[in-house]
Amino acid sequence: MHRIIICLALCATWLMGGCGYHLSGTTETPSLIAGKTIAIPMWRSKIFRPYLESILTGSLVDEFALRSGGLVTGEEAADIVLTGTILSYATVAVSYTAQDKVREYHATMTIDAALTEKRSQRVLWKGIMSSSQDYPANPVGIDLNQQNRIALQQNNEEAAVREISRKLAEQLYQKVTENF
């Protein structure tokens, strides 16, 4: 009985080794940014919404600094540069109340990103990504004046933009650090 268990354990180990299974966090090929300093200059925007590129760039810097151990630096001292453009940002109403008032919106942002080696100008990674987030409209049944309704709506949308930016930064970090 003991031999059968050992034999089964060895077979399972052999089979897992042959299918490419490996423990999380262990890699044979280093990521595109491993051990390199990275610059993330202010991103461009093809849309006319104030501060959107600032919020996204801040989220990218935070994500890469946190996960890379602080290897984010200025462009002049960097080995690689992450640049990009916000291609689109849109909001649409997705749910309504019985009184036909908007209950919830859906915001979506699409970006075009490129990771470039500074010295050779070789593009290491390029891609288009998108993320979205739902956010509430003004609360129904609460008596607010028009100015407070507008301010509350703007706060809700800004929170959604920050969440979308955080998601995009996380996805982008995962894309440029995954092994091919």
N, C-alpha and C positions, 0 to 999 in steps of 0.2 A: 504494500500500500504506500509506504514511504517513497519507494522508487518511482511509482506512478506519479505522485505529486511533484517530485523533483523533475521528472521527465516533462510533465505538462508545463511547469514553470519555465523550463529551458526552451521549450517549443514556443511558448507565448513571447518570451524575450526575443527569440530569433525572428519570429514573425513581425513583431513591432519594429525591430531594427531594420527590416527590409522594406517597410512601407513609408519610411521617411518620418516616422513619429520621433519627436524629441521633446524634452522638457521645456516648458515655457521659460524664456529668458536665456536659453542656451542657443547659440548660433554658430555656424561655421564661417559664414560670410559676414564681414562687418557692414553696418549700415552706411548709407551715403554720407552721414554727418559724424560718424564715430571719430572722436578725438580731434575734430576740426572746429575752428571758431566760425560762427555764423553771424552775418549781418542781416537785419530785417528792416530795410528802409521803409518810409511811409509809402503805403500802397496807393495806386491811382484808382480813380473811380470814373466810370462812364455814365453815371447817373447824377442827378442833382438833388441829393439829400445830404444836408450838412452833417459833418462829423462822422459819417459812416466809416470812412477809410481810417479815421483816427481810432475808433472803437475796435475795428478789426485788427489793425496793426498792433494795438496794445494787447489784444488777446493773443496774437501770435507771439509777441515778445515774451509775454508771461508764460505761455505753454512751452516754448522752446527753452527758455531760461530754467524753468522748473525741471523739465525732463532731461536736459542735456547737462545738468550740473553747473549751470552758469556760463556756458560757452558762447553766449550771445554778446556781440561786441559791435563797435562802430565799423562802418564799411571799409575804412582805410586799413584796419587791422585784421579783417576777416579773411578766412580761407575760402568760404563759400557765401553766396548771397541769395536770399529768398525774396523774390520780387513777385508782384502780382497786380491784378486789376479786378475791381468789382465790376462784373459785367451787368448784373441786374439786381434789383431789389423791388419786390412787389408785395402788396398786401391785398387780400380778398376776404370778403365776409364769408364765413362758413356756417354760421348758425344764427337763427333769428328767434325772437320771442313770439308769443301769440299775438302781440300787438304789432308785429312786423318790424320790430326794431332789431338792429344788429346786436347779437349776444356775444359773438366771438369772431375774431379775425385770424387769418393764417398768413404769416409773413415768410417769404422765401428769398434767399440771397444766393447768387451764383458768382463764383470767382474763377479766375484763370491764374494759375500759379506756375512759377518756374524756379528751380533750384540750379544755380550756375556756379561753376568753379571760377573763382575770381581771376586767377592767374592765366588760365588758358581760354576763358570765356566759353568753355564747353558746358552744354546744358546736361545736367545729371538727371533731372527729373522735370517733367512738365505735365500738367493736367488741369482739367476743369472739374470743379466740385460744386456741390450745391447742398444747402441745408435749410431747414424750415422750423418754425415754431408757432404754435397757436398762442393767442393771448386774448384776455377778456376785453370786451368793450366796456362802456360805462355800466355800472351796476343799475339794474332795473329796480324801481321802487324807492330809490333814494333821491330825495329832493336836493338837487345841486343847481347852482346857477350856471349859466353858460360858460363862464370863465373857468370855473372849477371842473366842469365836465371836460373841457378841452385839455386842461392840465392833467387830469387823471388819464385821459386817453393817450396823451403823449408819454406819460410815465409808463403806462402799460406797454406801449410800442417800443420804447427805449429798452425796457427790460427784455423784451423779445429779441431785439437786435443784439443785445449783449449775450444772450444765450445762444443765438445763431452764431455769433462770432466765436464764442467759446467752443462750440461744436465743430466749426470749421477748422479752428486752430488745432484741436485734438485730432481730427481726421487727417489734416495735412501733416502733422507730426508723424502719425502712424504710417502714412503713405511714403514719406521720405526716409523712414527708418526701417521699413519692412525689407526683407531680403528677397531678391529676385530668384 
